[in-house]
Amino acid sequence: MRPISSGRQSKQSPITERPAADAAIGDVRPYTVAMPAPEEPSFDTRCVHESAAPDVRTPPLAPPLYLSSVYETPSPDLVERAMDHERGYYLYARTASPNVVALEDALAALEHGEAAVATASGMAAISSLVLALLAQGDHVVAASDLYGTTTTLLSGPLAAHGITTSLADVSDPASFRDAMRPPTKLVLVETVSNPLMRVADIAALAEVAHAGGAVLAVDASFTSPALSQALAQGADVVLHSATKYLGGHSDVTAGVVVGPAPLLETVRSARNVFGAVCSPLDAWLTLRGMKTLALRMERHTANALHVAGHLAGHPKVRRVYYAGLPSDPDHGCARRLLPRGAGGMLSFELADRPAVGRFVAALSMVRFAASLADVATTVSHPATTSHRGLSADERAHRGIGDGLVRLSVGIEAPDDIVRDLDQGLAAV
Ligand SMILES: Cc1ncc(COP(=O)(O)O)c(C=O)c1O
């Protein structure tokens, strides 16, 4: 902080140093100042300029949070350095800011990518990637089982801008090969899909995408870098909704794109011009969440396996979707690609929508919530939440029935989760 009160060494405010002048403030009319010393700027000016940055000589263990939307760059050279993203130089927080860069560095390192760009949400990550990569006339091949809003992005705004999409079965790389054609620029899948928990064979899909000259982008929101390393398996880009496991506590809305530096530079510019940057507070909270990511994922995964096994044997449950179960059709793929487990998400089928209503109403610990990946177990109903944007026919075609329940298994004691779910199922 540049001191504005002349000759003042102490960080203590001159206002508190001069109680007599302070006392007079209450007596004066608004917007006038109580008798500043002649060498000092007025009280009005000092209100603006006395808010010094904290003076800390011993490094804090928790990183500081830089909320500033703008940085002082008192020479054109400094502006250039900030614009060139030189480390430690900042200009304007829509372009870059310290906590956001720290999050990007951490995710690039954990995903073994060259660069990362953090965004305002998971959808902003996907949007920034497609805006960077695609133009009118281009074609996308996407998994048919994807988060509903991603499907809506492809079939709505992208289609309106002349970018077409074909859907393929994520368990069948040959169906992706069949859907590829010369303008295919992007192949888009989820590591473990929302909501049917299909596991993508990243290596096989990378081969298909690369043979057609396309980029393979993998949304790893359901697995996080603790369980899947999609870049190492052949993907070009990894995406996350950091709102989910990276944050882990339902207090963040953020996203990230990780991949090769030249492509990520284009994603960074798309994020900048469309204004989709991650906020410093969300970056800070995501980094705090990530400190316990490995521990949380281990527990989410162990609990989900326990719960899935229990549900699979329950008479009221028609089917369980969880690749960690040996009976699941994607179990073999999960064992190869997700050696640390299939994650904390599972789905199961009840008879119909009224059965889901009765189940949810009878739960006491597990809460109904549209998101996922909290440390607490939550339940949701894809037909009315994540996949509401699809028509009933589209949902039926994709196997998302009205009786489908999606469970985000938390880190509580597994028996407590099972007890509450059994209470819900008893009401079905
Ligand atoms: C797999 C997946 N990707 C992306 C998103 C979008 O993330 P956000 O809500 O942070 O925009 C979601 C949201 O649920 C999701 O489940």
Ligand as a Chemical Component Dictionary entry (heavy atoms), coordinates in Angstrom:
data_LIG
# 
_chem_comp.id                   LIG 
_chem_comp.type                 NON-POLYMER 
_chem_comp.pdbx_formal_charge   0 
_chem_comp.three_letter_code    LIG 
# 
loop_
_chem_comp_atom.comp_id 
_chem_comp_atom.atom_id 
_chem_comp_atom.alt_atom_id 
_chem_comp_atom.type_symbol 
_chem_comp_atom.charge 
_chem_comp_atom.model_Cartn_x 
_chem_comp_atom.model_Cartn_y 
_chem_comp_atom.model_Cartn_z 
_chem_comp_atom.pdbx_ordinal 
LIG C1 C1 C 0 -21.109 -34.841 -15.707 1  
LIG C2 C2 C 0 -21.429 -33.382 -15.578 2  
LIG N1 N1 N 0 -20.767 -32.501 -16.345 3  
LIG C3 C3 C 0 -21.014 -31.176 -16.264 4  
LIG C4 C4 C 0 -21.945 -30.676 -15.397 5  
LIG C5 C5 C 0 -22.200 -29.209 -15.346 6  
LIG O1 O1 O 0 -21.557 -28.662 -14.242 7  
LIG P1 P1 P 0 -22.004 -27.271 -13.582 8  
LIG O2 O2 O 0 -23.330 -27.518 -12.933 9  
LIG O3 O3 O 0 -20.895 -26.955 -12.655 10 
LIG O4 O4 O 0 -22.131 -26.294 -14.711 11 
LIG C6 C6 C 0 -22.655 -31.548 -14.561 12 
LIG C7 C7 C 0 -23.645 -31.045 -13.615 13 
LIG O5 O5 O 0 -24.325 -31.778 -12.940 14 
LIG C8 C8 C 0 -22.392 -32.947 -14.666 15 
LIG O6 O6 O 0 -23.047 -33.843 -13.920 16 
# 
loop_
_chem_comp_bond.comp_id 
_chem_comp_bond.atom_id_1 
_chem_comp_bond.atom_id_2 
_chem_comp_bond.value_order 
_chem_comp_bond.pdbx_ordinal 
LIG C1 C2 SING 1  
LIG C2 N1 SING 2  
LIG C2 C8 DOUB 3  
LIG N1 C3 DOUB 4  
LIG C3 C4 SING 5  
LIG C4 C5 SING 6  
LIG C4 C6 DOUB 7  
LIG C5 O1 SING 8  
LIG O1 P1 SING 9  
LIG P1 O2 DOUB 10 
LIG P1 O3 SING 11 
LIG P1 O4 SING 12 
LIG C6 C7 SING 13 
LIG C6 C8 SING 14 
LIG C7 O5 DOUB 15 
LIG C8 O6 SING 16 
# 
